[in-house]
Amino acid sequence: MASFSVDILVPVWNRPVETRNCLVSLVESTQEARLILIDNGSDRETERLLEEFAERLGERALLLRNDITSGFVPAVNRGLSRAEAPFVVIVRNTTVVAPGWLEPLVELARARSEIGLAVPLLVLDAATSRRGRGKPDVTVTEVSHGSFAAMLIRRSLFERMGGFDEELDGDLLCLRDYSRRALAGGCLTLAAEGVPVAFRDEVLLGSPTRRRELVSASVATVDARWGREASFLVYFPAEADPEVVRARFGVLLRAARMGHRFTVAIGCKLRRAVSAAGLGSLHRSIVVEELPRFFAPSALRRIADRCAAEENDLVWVAGIDGIDLPGEMFFRPFAWLEGEVDAREEELYRREGEQNPVTAPADCVTVAISDGTRQGDERKEVAQ
């Protein structure tokens, strides 16, 4: 029996046209991986399609069947339980990939043992699915959560903490919860964005009322487990010491990993130091905005007003304590924010007997895409 370095899970419930497009793109673009196809109670047309692919791919395919539709997340968990490769990738059957999409995810996970989940560049545009046959650099940054459209999971992480919570919404909140669980176990979630992966928004099934009830219950569950997520505006004046700013970005990174969102307004003289240290691309939930040399207070007020309109209960924080603050804006001291981050980390993420979460800032990483190697021997294994 052949050994594969990557297992790709594709849960399928009908949609034969999209499923065929997805599988063709995977077969053409990822010859080195095995496909685990989970037929989640599909109609006969889709069932025959999956049988044909499994037969043609031989040992490169494992076909699992559910007699009834069990839901997307239970199907994912079943596929994860049958995976054998060190890296497992979840792909929706409405996603279309292109050559070179998988390599940066695997290379990044191999290079950095603290990475538990990784997502590619996801785009809502099917026309981009065939672009990118070259070897572009890959932009790497931490993100708040993964995506069921396409996502790599380290199998050892799944073996240690189990699958996705099937009682949650099966979407964003389920993904957030898994990334928080991974963080509590010392693993990070990153994006390695190079070759675009095209996906479609999923059509949500069931009545709108029941869907709202499920989302509301999921919000309450995730908030109870990991605390409510909040939004902050942090202000660093132009005269701030760059080394102090760098250290305090480490606090912001820890908080962003726990779901908080930050807009960081910096004085113009700090831009070069922030860019050189890679602080502007640590985490997608940390957005840096430069203030102009002149009229900085009014510019800061405009940023604050915009952020307040976009985010409920925005909290303003002074990046440097004891400085003159513009206007009548009320800023909490940075020591308060650091104390809040320390308290949440201690209460929710440092579990007895488990590894502490990663706290060191991640460096900005550029990964070169390597050529994939073709898997020669193609046989099959079908599980019913």
Residue, then its C-alpha position, 0 to 999 in steps of 0.5 A: m500500500a502506497s504512503f502519501s504525505v497529504d490526505i485531502l478530504v472532500p465531503v460531498w452532498n450532491r452538486p455533481v457539476e461542482t463536485r466534478n470540477c473540484l475533483v478534476s482540479l485536485v487530480e490535475s494539481t495534486q498528484e502526490a496526495r490521496l483523496i478521501l471522498i466522503d459521500n454524505g448521502s448523495d443522490r445516485e448521480t453524484e454517487r456514481l460520479l464518486e465511484e468513477f473517480a475512486e475507480r480511476l484513481g485506484e490507491r490514490a482514493l479512499l471512498l467513504r459512504n454515509d447512508i444518510t446526510s449527517g451534515f458537513v462537520p460530521a463528514v469532515n470528522r469522519g474523514l479526519s478519523r480515517a486520514e493517515a498522512p501527517f498533513v490533512v487538507i479539507v476542501r469543499n466540493t465547490t472549491v477549484v484549485a490550480p497547480g502550486w496551491l498545496e506546496p506552500l501549505v505543506e512546506l510552511a507546516r514542515a518548516r514550523s512545528e508550531i503551525g497547526l492549521a494553514v489556509p491558502l489564498l482564497v478568492l471568490d472568483a472562479a476565473t482565477s482558478r487557472r492562474g498562477r502556473g509560475k512559482p510566486d513567493v508566498t505571503v505568510t501571516e497569522v489569521s484568526h481562524g481557518s476556512f472549510a473552503a480549503m485548509l490544512i490540518r496537522r494530523s497530530l493536532f487532530e489526534r491530540m484534541g479531536g475533531f470539530d465541534e458538531e454542535l456548533d454552526g458548522d461555519l465561522l464559529c466552528l472554525r474559530d473554536y477549533s483555532r482557539r483549541a489549537l492555540a490552547g494546545g500551542c498551535l497557530t493558524l496561518a495563511a500561506e497565500g500564493v496561488p489563488v484557490a477559488f471557492r463559492d459561498e455556501v448556500l445555507l440549508g434549513s429555515p432562516t429561523r432555526r439557522r439564527e437560533l443555531v448561530s446565536a447558541s454557537v456564539a454563546t458557547v464560543d464566548a463562554r469557552w474563549g471569552r468575547e472578542a473585542s476591537f481596539l484602537v491603539y495609538f503610538p505617537a511619532e516620538a515613541d521608542p521603536e523598541v518599546v513599540r516592537a515589544r508592545f506589538g508582541v502583546l497585540l499579537r497574543a491578543a489577536r490570536m485570541g480573537h481580538r481585532f486591532t487598528v494601530a495608528i502610528g506617527c509618521k516617523l514610526r512607519r519605517a521602524v514598524s515596516a522594517a520589523g515586519l510588525g505590519s504583517l504579523h496578524r491579519s487582525i492587526v491593521v497599521e495606519e500611518l498618521p500624517r506629519f501635520f494634523a495628526p490629531s484630526a486624522l486620528r479622530r477620523i480613524a477612531d470615528r470610522c472604526a467606531a462605526e464599523e465595530n461595536d464597543l471600540v476601546w481606545v488604548a494609548g500605546i505609550d503611557g504618560i504621553d499627551l493625547p489628542g483632543e478629548m478622546f479617552f484612552r485606556p493605558f497600555a498596562w490595562l490592555e496587557g493585564e487583560v491579555d495576561a488574565r485571559e491567557e491564564e484563565l482560558y489558554r493555559r490548561e493544566g497538563e497542556q502546553n502553553p500557547v505560543t507567545a513569541p511574535a512570528d517573523c514574516v516569512t517568504v516561502a518559495i513554491s516547489d514543484g510537485t512530484r507525480q505519484g506513479d503507482e495508482r491503485k484504490e481502496v474503497a470503504q463502504 
